Amino acid sequence: MKRTLVCLMVVAACLAAESSWADPIQVPESGASYGDVGSWEVTWNGSGIPTDHSAYRVISDSGVTIRLAMRAHGRYAYQAGVYQDPSKPIYYVETGKYGGDGSDKDYAKWNFAWYVYVDGPSDSSYTVKLFYDFDPGVETDQGSHGVIIAPINSSPFPYQATWNLGMDDFLNGEVLNGEGQNYVPNYIIWLRATFPFNPNVNGEYTFRLAVYDASGRTYLGGVSMKVNAVPEPTSMVALSSLGLIGGVWGVVRRRKRSQV
């Protein structure tokens, strides 16, 4: 009961402290970097998932080092069907369902991956918030994102996972003080996104991973990324060499808005 009350207090503080939730998530996050995090031994809790073209950040807090990273990638057979912007954490992925006859047949063809590692004394404690976007519209307010709020501590292993927006068994639900899901610490709160996710719709999706002190009031740093779901992402490689990505994506967004 005591741990439940503590968790509720932390989450309440997080919600109260976030004054910018009415604004869109900025990509890239101020202070974050973009590149390869392979030297951190990042696996995203999977196998063969790329670590290059990742949004990342190293935070120092009174002798404690916190590492954050995020990226989007194709799901299994669609691994190669993703285009990464060479200069910032923006990814172009293929619309549509994963397919097949498995339990993941209704998932999207792409995943979003995240990584958090706290290196410090065993009593080092922080609060992490992971924001994810179900709304295919552009410039979605942060307050309309789903959010996972979790207290984390220093540990010999990182917290990391690769998830799919089609995992509505928990991403589209609301779990209060439940057990950790896919390597997230216990006692977390999942708040539902305000828009249903449809993998078949062209869209723009934003994600953010942010770290606060243990109380959830003092912001220490974060990373963000944007995922554009389009019919043929690999064609972006040719378009990038011509400097046409921005113009073409503007057309896609206008068409997509008429579909939603």
KAKA-V207638 format. One record per helix or strand of 3 or more residues. SS is the DSSP state (~ for helix, > for strand). FROM is the first residue (numbers start at 1). TO is the last residue. If there is no record, write none. Layout:
BEGIN
SS,FROM,TO  SS,FROM,TO
END
This chain:
BEGIN
~,2,17  >,33,35  ~,38,40  >,54,61  >,64,74  ~,76,78  >,90,94  >,110,119  >,125,132  ~,142,144  >,146,153  >,159,163  >,176,178  >,188,191  >,203,213  >,219,230  ~,233,242  ~,245,259
END
